[in-house]
């Protein structure tokens, strides 16, 4: 880890480059096109779905 003290500026330049590249890629995303062509999600099923039918409470008359 001694080398990081000498070459911290190279690590900083690499991180800044990654950040700038990420920003450029995010600018290319067309949100309206994505929302228009978005696939439908399947209905959500929770883990307790099979227990929902088994009601242990007494039934009211």
C-alpha positions in Angstrom: 0.0 0.0 0.0 3.0 2.2 -0.1 2.6 2.8 -3.8 -0.8 4.4 -3.2 0.9 7.3 -1.4 3.1 7.9 -4.4 0.5 7.4 -7.1 -2.8 8.6 -5.5 -3.3 11.1 -8.4 -3.4 8.2 -11.0 -6.2 6.5 -8.9 -8.0 9.8 -8.7 -7.8 10.3 -12.5 -9.1 6.8 -13.1 -12.1 7.4 -10.8 -12.9 10.7 -12.4 -12.8 9.1 -15.8 -15.2 6.3 -14.7 -17.5 9.0 -13.3 -17.5 11.0 -16.5 -18.0 7.9 -18.6 -21.0 6.9 -16.5 -22.5 10.3 -16.8 -22.2 10.2 -20.6 -23.9 6.8 -20.7 -26.7 8.0 -18.5 -27.3 10.9 -20.9 -27.8 8.5 -23.8 -30.7 6.8 -22.0 -34.1 7.8 -23.5 -36.5 7.6 -20.6 -39.7 8.1 -22.7 -38.7 5.3 -25.1 -37.9 3.0 -22.2 -41.3 3.7 -20.5 -43.2 3.1 -23.7 -41.5 -0.3 -24.5 -41.3 -1.5 -20.9 -42.4 -5.1 -20.5 -45.3 -5.9 -18.2 -44.4 -7.3 -14.8 -46.0 -10.5 -13.7 -48.3 -10.3 -10.7 -46.5 -10.3 -7.4 -46.9 -13.4 -5.2 -45.7 -13.1 -1.6 -44.2 -16.0 0.3 -47.4 -16.4 2.4 -49.7 -16.8 -0.5 -50.4 -20.5 0.2 -51.2 -19.7 3.8 -53.8 -17.1 2.9 -56.5 -19.7 2.1 -56.0 -21.5 5.4 -57.8 -19.3 7.8 -57.3 -20.4 11.4 -59.7 -17.8 12.8 -63.2 -19.0 13.8 -65.9 -18.1 11.3 -68.6 -15.6 12.4 -72.2 -16.6 11.9 
